[in-house]
Structure formats: structure tokens, C-alpha cells
């Protein structure tokens, strides 16, 4: 495989510090699953694990994990970023792993035609890996999928099929384009109250009317809106919807103009001011699955390398890619990823976000807010171009980093036996 360019490079990062609890167990499930699926589907790949700032008192991940005798179509590469490089950053003491910069290290050194940035506690549905093996990915796309959060007790010694079945039947949350939805004990979305459904439907209806008035996108394709429908939608918005029409019924019946004029009233207005000025992308859980051609990652210079906590940096990249020539494409069900649950507050969840924010604040760390993401996305939309955040040396390109490969189990046993005899 050394002389053949892999079709896809998986890039992850970790350190042997038990972040989130049972890190080695979750990571073992991840590496076993990916190697097994590549073997099943003859998917030519490389798995790049960037070991950032490894703890000096613990084994390297290469030595702490078990490896199969046959790696099949997958090559595994470890790239180490030593502590002295980590200490160059302002928050080195509070932030032991700079996740997005670490992923950039792997992306910069990846050989695959396509690069998938993901994490070490992910299992991929069989349908998703089968699709990847068909080699139908295209440049000019940034691929995303829904993430299903599974309970943390995925059986380590079970087969891959059994692990996937466990995840499928033990879903905690579904993270999709429309938001994060908690599930019932049966793994299905929790039923919503009638009042909540009415509110949601009402908001969706208002969004549809806004889009009709501005010729916006209703579904995944844009279609022309007839002048009659557009005029009706603008009339509705000009009068402030049903509430505004009720309040100003007298003026409406007398044929007078509304007291408060909106942008929709001006036929020359290209868009309605109250609408979001950017396209909503599927950034929900995007750090666990962002896939694009290698050239796009290099053109964009990877993730923004901010000296901050990693939250929302992955979302910034998604918008930069979308407006930089790699338009988002969400792969449909049953293509999905499963995320193995870990300790509350170690990553973002609806239940643990308060705990996470308190931990970040206690360490004096900053992060990219969702407002920042929206602001940059609006600038990219308005200028119809991407934003580049890094210099040409992104991904620690100027440093020669140590790279190793894991030793298969039988060979490792032989090495240890030889050492014992010596």
C-alpha cells in the first residue's frame, strides 16, 4: 500500500489522558471498526492519528491499543506533536490538546484523494462505508451526515455487527440539520406536546413565507416563485403577518398603507432584512464528520488555528468550504455515524453544556461563539467568497514530526518475548 495513493484519509487526534472516561476503550472500538469495514468493503484508506502532547507518564497510544495481524486495505499512521511544540501556545497549561490544530497536522500530511476529519469515538454505519467504497465522491462537495449519539456501554469484545446493532438500539440523541433531538428508551424521538408542535409548525410556516417572498430556498433545490405568490407573501410580510393585520384591520380595510413599513414593501429590495443573510448548513456535530477532497482542505488551509478552545471552529470551516467551492451535501439515511457517549461536560451535549461552559470559564479559555460563526458566514455570503484564516505554514508544516506505525499483534508478541529472553 505504500506506493498506492489511498482513496480516503481519516484524520483524528487524541492523547492518552482518559479524556471523557474510558478513552482507550472507545478508541479501540473506533480503530477496530474502521479497519474491519475497510477490509470488508475493500476501501483503500489511511488512518492518521495525531498524538498531541503525549503525557510523559503514560504509554503512547500506539502501544496502549491492540492491533490486528492484518490491516487489510487500511494503513495506520501515528504522527506525534511533542510537548515542546504544544507549549508554544498561550493556553498550553489549561488546554492539553489543541484539537483543530492537531487535525490540521494530520490533514497537512494526508495522502488520500479525499480527507475525512472525524474523532476517536465514532462508528460508521455499514451503508456509509459501502458508499465511500463505491468511489462516487466528487470534488466541489463537502459531505456531511447525521450523528446518532449512542449509550457509552458499547461492548468492546463484540463483533462490529453487534456493536453497530447496539448503537442502533441504544440511541440517546439524533443530531441533524434541524437540531438535536433526544430519543425515548426505544431509540425513537421523544413525542412532543401538542402546544410545542403548534409552535414549531407556526415558525416553519413563517419561514416558508419569508422564503417565498425573497425567492429563497424551500428545499434542497431552488425553484422560481410566481409573481402572484411573491406579491401575496410580500403583502403578508408588509402588514406584519396575521398579528399585524389584526392590529391594523382598520387601515387594511380602508386601503391605507401599514404604519410600519418593512423591506418587503419595497419592490426594489433584493432581500428581506429580517431574514438570515446566510445559508444554514448542517454544522450540528460537524467535528465528527467533515469530508472533502484533499485539494479543498489545502486551498482553505485547514481549520482556523485559533489559540482558543475548539468549540465552533469546525463550523467556521464548513462555511469557509461551502463558500470556497466545496458546496455542502448531506448524505441521506441510512448513512450515518454513531458517537459513543462519554462523560458529561467533556464535550458539548444539551444536558452538559452548562458544565462544559463552567469548565471552560474556570480555565480562562475563550472560544468562537455561534454569533461569530454567523457573522463570518454572512460576510462570506455577501462577498460570495471564502475566508482564509491561516498562514501558509498551517498544520505545523515547518516542523519535522516523528511518524510511526503500529506493530501487528503477532509481531508485537514476538518482540516482547525476545525482550523477556534478553
Buried (B, 14 or more C-beta within 10 A) or exposed (E): EEEEEBBBBBBBBBBBEBBBEBBBBBBBBBBBBBBBBBBBBEBBBBBBBBBBBBEEEEEBBBEEBEBBEEBBBBBBBBBBBBBEBBEEBEBBEEBBBBBBBBBBBBBBBBBBBBBBBBBBBBBBBBEBBBBBBEEEBEEEBBBBBBBBBBBBEBEEEEEBEEBBEBBBEBBBBBBBEEEBBBBEEEBEEEEEEEEEEEEEEEEEEBBEBBBBBBBBEEEEEEEEBEEEEBEBBBBBBBBBBEEBBEBBEEBBEEEEEBEEEBBBBEEEBEBBEEBEBBBEBBBBBBBBBBBBBBBBBBBBBBBBBBBBBBBBBBBBBBBBBBBBBBEBBBBEEEBBBBBBBBBBBBBBBEEBBEBBBEBBEEEEBEBBEEEBBBEBBBBBBEEEEBBBBBEEEBBBEEEEBEEBEBBBEEEBEEEEEEEEEE
